Amino acid sequence: MDLKEKINEDLKSAMKSGDKLRLETIRSIRAAILEFEKSGNNKEFNEEESIRILNSAAKKRKDSIELFGKAGRTDLEEKEKAELEIIMSYLPKQLSNDELKEVVKNIAASTGSTGKEDFSKLMPLVMKELKGKADGKVVRAIVEEFLNKN
């Protein structure tokens, strides 16, 4: 079952159960998918695009959580956290820091990356490998830490 089918099924079940937060969040994901399909850029909706759309939605929620936290709006912060949790359920399982370090180590070994000057060579390869499986900020920190150790 691809993302569009899963979203439509979950949308129906959220309507039936009366879960307003879940319904609202799923509708926002569905709207992003429809926007992509009607954009007219002749791209096909595939798994890579679905991950990109979900990551974009997750990033918006994370930014909002941070801003609402700074502003002291815990009510809105909690709502965004709940929406983020729903969105994350559609993304591939996120890797742990240990798993991320192992991936970075393996890619660095295959490319011969050893120092800070290799960051621009290593980071794109790592992000391509981990697309949708880890937050970019966390990956960046791990890559920098790895290159600083060597």
N, C-alpha and C positions, 0 to 999 in steps of 0.2 A: 504494500500500500504506500503510495507516494504521499508527499506532504499535503497536497491539495485535497486528496481523498480523506486523509486523516483529519485535517482541519474541518472539512465539511461534516464528517461524522461527529467530531467533538463539539462542533457548533450545535448540532441537533441535540446531543445529549445535555449540553449546558442549558439549552432552551427548556428542555423537558424538566430538568432538575431545578431550574430557577436560580442557578448560580450566576448572579449578575456580574461579579468580577471576572470569572472565567469567560463568560459570554462576551463581555466587553474586550477582553484581551484577545480572544480568538478572532473576534471581528476585526480588530486592528491588524492582526497578522494576515487575515484573509484580504483586507483592503490593500495591504502592501503587495500581496501576490497579484491581485487584480490590476493594480497600478503598473506593476512590472509587465504583465501580459498585454496591457493596452498602451504601453509606452511607444510602440511602433519602431523599436530598435532592432526588430527581426531576430532577437535572441530567443532560443528555446528555453522554456522553464525546465531546469534539471536539478539534480541534487546540489550541485555547486551553487546555483543561484538561490536555492531555498536556504542553504546555509548562510549565504551572504545576507539575505533578507532577515533571517532570524538573528544573526549577529548584530545587524544594524538596529533591530528592535531592542535587543538585549542591551546594547551600548547606550541607547537613549534612556532606558530604565536606570542603568547604573549611574549615568550622569545626573539624572533627576534625583536619585537617592542621595547622591553626594550633595547636591544643591539644597534639597529639602532638609537634610541633616544639618547643614551649616546655618540654615535659616530658622532652625528649631521647629519645623513643621513635621512632627513625628507622625501625625495622622496621614499626611500625604506620603511620607517616607515609607510607612508600613504598606500602603496601597501599592506603591511602586515595587517594593520588595516582593509582594505577593504576585504581581504581574510578571516580574522577572523570573520567579520560580516556575510559573506556567510556561513562559517562553523557553526556558532552559530545558523543560521536559521534551521539547521537540528537537533540540540540538543533540548531536552525538555526545556520548559520555565524556565529560571533561577529565583530562589527565591530571594525575597528582604531580606535585613538584618533583618527586623522585623520578617519575616516568618522563617528565619534561627534560630533566637534566640528562637522562640516559639518551634521549633522542638528540639533544644538542651535542652531547659528547660523540655520538656515532656520526652525525653529519659533519662535525668539525674534523674528526679523524679522516673521513673520506675526502674532504676538501683541503686538508692540510692547514686549517685555520688554527692559529696559536696565540695571536696577540690582538691588542685593541685595534690595530690597523686592518684586521680582517673582518671587523664587524659588518661592514657594508657588503661583504661577500657571503658571510654566514647567515645573517638575519633573514634575507629573502628566502633562502633555501629552507630554513627552519619553519618560517611562517607558511610556506607552501605545503610542507609536510604536515603541519599541525592545524591547518585551516579548519576552524569550527570546533577544534578539540581543546583549545586553551585560549585564555584571554591574552591579547597582544601585549598588554603592559607587563603581565607576569612573564611571558616568553622573553620580552626585551630584557627584563631584569636578570633572568637566568642566563641569557646569552652574554650579557655584560659581565656578570659574575664569573662565568666560565672563562671568558677571554682575559679578565683581570688576574685570574689565578695562574694562568700560563705565562 
